[in-house]
Amino acid sequence: ALAEARCDDAVRAVILTGAGRHFSAGADLAALEAVAAGGSEEDNRADSERLERLFAELLSHPKLTVAAVHGAAVAGGCGLATACDLVVAGPRARFAYTEVRIGFIPALVSTFLTRRVSGATARRLLLDPRMLEAAKALEIGLADELADELGVTRPTVHALVRRGKIPCIEVTPRRRLFVLDDVLEALTRHGEAG
């Protein structure tokens, strides 16, 4: 879907959201354990390369990418949100990098987490698997805005732009206006559909 959106001139923003109660719990732990326990080095490398390609696609995407986080964004799911240009957190959103609990190092995420937070904060997030509430994520820069039930208003998004809260994209003022209008429209449609 990301590759299709990249090439589709009608798409101006990509919004990631979870289909259930949570944004994303990351990778399937049973599959990871199977790869770790019985997989070859090639299997491990192929799995890591798939995830690397997904993060690279998000980080380099020419369209605005928005993570509309509701519920938990954990481990690789938190990485997906972090890789987006804009993170909008619902009132029950929670964020955590929990890989250390199962002996994994979130190495891929560590390469771009500092685009959002300081190096010291990134180290703490990656080594301390406790959940952060949405307000704390906003305070440290992991989220860009809090929203009521993910309802984002035009003034909220324009305020984000004025405050320079969209850190990963470079756009002209004209393109920024089009992108913001498209994000607002898409979030509104998402709210109506959900």
Buried (B, 14 or more C-beta within 10 A) or exposed (E): EBEEBBEEEEBBBBBBBBEEEBBBBBBEBEEBEEBBEEBEEEEEEEBEEEBEEBBBBBBEBEBBBBBBBBBBBBBBBBBBBBBBBBBBBBEBBBBBBBBBEEEBEBEBBBEBBEBBBEEEBBBBBBEEBEBBBBEBBBEBBBBBBBBEEBEBEEEBBBEBBEEEBBEBBEBEEEEBEBBBBBBBEBBBEBBEEE
